[in-house]
Structures are given as structure tokens and as C-alpha cells.
Amino acid sequence: MKINLAGWDRILRLIIGVILLIWAVAGGPWWAYFGLILIATGAWRFCPIYALFRTGTAGEQRG
């Protein structure tokens, strides 16, 4: 998998994902469990939707 998330995008996904997951566990709506997807994509530095559209926030990667 090619990295397609910039650092700021990754941090933002992790923060929002954790907030949504906490909300879901605390009795929030069912859709708040989508925070798991944000946490996973932030941890892997790869977004399948970005890959589908051949875009991303990471710019050119060396190596």
C-alpha cells in the first residue's frame, strides 16, 4: 500500500476517531462506531477512498 495521508490528515483522523469511539461507547449513536475506520486509516496511513480516486494529501513520497 502506498502512503496517501499527510501527517496533519493522519493526526486529525486519529483524534476525531477516538472522540467518536468514546462517544459511541458512552451511549452515542450507532454511526459513531465509524470512528474505528478513521482510527484504522490514520494508523495505516492509507485511505482506500483516496486510492480509489487516485488522490491523497501526502504529496510525493520518496523511496
C-alpha positions in Angstrom: 0.0 0.0 0.0 1.2 3.4 -0.9 1.0 6.1 1.8 -1.6 8.7 0.8 -2.2 10.6 4.1 -0.2 13.6 5.2 0.8 14.0 8.8 -1.9 16.5 9.6 -4.6 14.3 8.0 -3.4 11.3 10.0 -3.5 13.2 13.3 -6.9 14.7 12.5 -8.3 11.2 11.7 -6.9 9.7 14.9 -8.3 12.5 17.1 -11.7 12.5 15.5 -11.8 8.7 15.5 -11.0 8.5 19.2 -13.6 11.1 20.1 -16.3 9.3 18.0 -15.4 5.9 19.5 -15.6 7.3 23.1 -19.0 8.8 22.2 -20.2 5.5 20.8 -19.1 3.5 23.9 -20.7 6.1 26.2 -24.1 5.5 24.6 -23.9 7.7 21.5 -25.5 6.9 18.1 -24.5 3.7 16.3 -22.8 5.6 13.5 -20.2 6.9 15.9 -18.5 3.5 15.6 -17.3 4.7 12.3 -14.5 6.2 14.4 -12.9 2.8 14.2 -12.5 3.3 10.4 -10.9 6.7 11.0 -8.5 5.2 13.6 -7.6 2.4 11.2 -6.9 4.6 8.2 -4.9 7.0 10.4 -2.8 4.2 11.9 -2.1 2.6 8.5 -1.5 6.0 6.7 -3.7 4.8 3.9 -7.2 5.7 2.8 -8.9 3.4 0.3 -11.2 6.2 -0.8 -8.2 8.4 -1.7 -6.7 5.4 -3.5 -9.9 4.8 -5.5 -9.8 8.4 -6.8 -6.0 8.3 -7.1 -5.5 11.3 -4.9 -4.3 12.0 -1.4 -2.9 14.6 1.0 0.6 13.2 1.3 2.0 14.6 -1.9 5.0 12.8 -3.4 6.7 10.2 -1.3 10.4 9.4 -1.5 11.6 5.9 -1.8 
